[in-house]
Every structure is written in C-alpha cells, then in structure tokens.
Amino acid sequence: MNLRLITLICLFTFAFFIANGQDAKALSCVELGSPQEALEVYGGAIYGEVKQIKVDLKQEGFTGPKEKIRYILVDVERSWKTEVDSQIIVGTDYTWGFDFKKGNKYLIYISEVDGVTSSSPCSSTIEMNNLNQATELFGEGLRPKQQVHIEYKMWLMFEQDTDLYIVIAIVLVVISVIYLRARKKKS
C-alpha cells in the first residue's frame, strides 16, 4: 500500500510540473520620438507616487494559460489627455514591465482597454522626483477628478496559484480516504 501511495504522489507531482510550464515571450517595441508623440500613442499619462505593488496570477478558466501581472497603486497628482481619480491601479507586464519601486514618483504612460488601465512594457515610463519636470513636458495637466481610496482592491491579489493548492488538498483527502479504507479492511 505504501508503494502505491508514493507512486501516486510522484505521478501527481510530475503531472503538475508538466502542466504548469511557463511560456516564453518575445518583445519588440517601436521607437517613439518625443514624449508628446508617446502621449498620443498611449492615450494618456499620469504622474504620481507608487503606494503599493502586487503581483497577481491570471488564468483563463481552470486549465487555461497562466500569466503574472504586476499591479501598481498610484496616488495621482496630475494626468494628461485623460482624467482619472486620485488613486488608480495600473497593470503592467510582469516579465517586461518597468521595475517600479514603492514610494518613488513616476510619469507613466497609460491606456485603457475594456475598463482596465495598463502601462505597456514598450512605453517609456520615467522616474521623476518633481511634478515640475512633467509639467515642462506636457503643460499643467488635469488634477484628479475625485478623491478615492482603492487600496482594498489589491487585497485579493495573489502571486501563487490558489487553484493548485485546492487540487492538492482534494488529492490528499482522496489519498487519505483510500488509505484509511484499505487499513480498515486489513483490521
């Protein structure tokens, strides 16, 4: 019985590692000219301080491809070409996205698709210590349209695959039940 149990565990572990392989991606970006041209291409820009950084694992269905997305919570001071709230969550590519640091201020080019704000890995995000640097590039800009606090939206973002833990728990319960039944039959 012990040999069968060890074999089952090894098979599930092997199948799990094979099923969770990572896809390779290539990145090719078009060179943009001035910051104003980039503003036109991406549809908007924001300037603000990064308050929080979380990585979330997205998956289509239970067996679909998995993708890690880095989300940053930004306290927005100004925006250009698009009006946003005082806090905004921006999604960036985990592999190729800009390496944001909590507490630093950035000029981030953003776009919105299906209600999700994102920053392309090809956009030229710029770390800036001073709002004056951004206003020199684009002008005065827009102040946030309303004060909001949306930190709570980042509470349920997990880098780990919770589906994996659920499957492991179910497998362990099934193995335990089989083991206990076999043990009970011997008695």
Secondary structure, DSSP 8 states (H G I E B T S, - for coil): -HHHHHHHHHHHHHHHHHHT-------------SHHHHHHHHS-EEEEEEEEEEEEEEESTTTS-EEEEEEEEEEEEEEESS---SEEEEEEETTTS----TT-EEEEE-EEETTEEEE-TTS--EE-S-HHHHHHHH-S-B--SS----GGGGTT--SS-HHHHHHHHHHHHHHHHHHHHHHHHH-
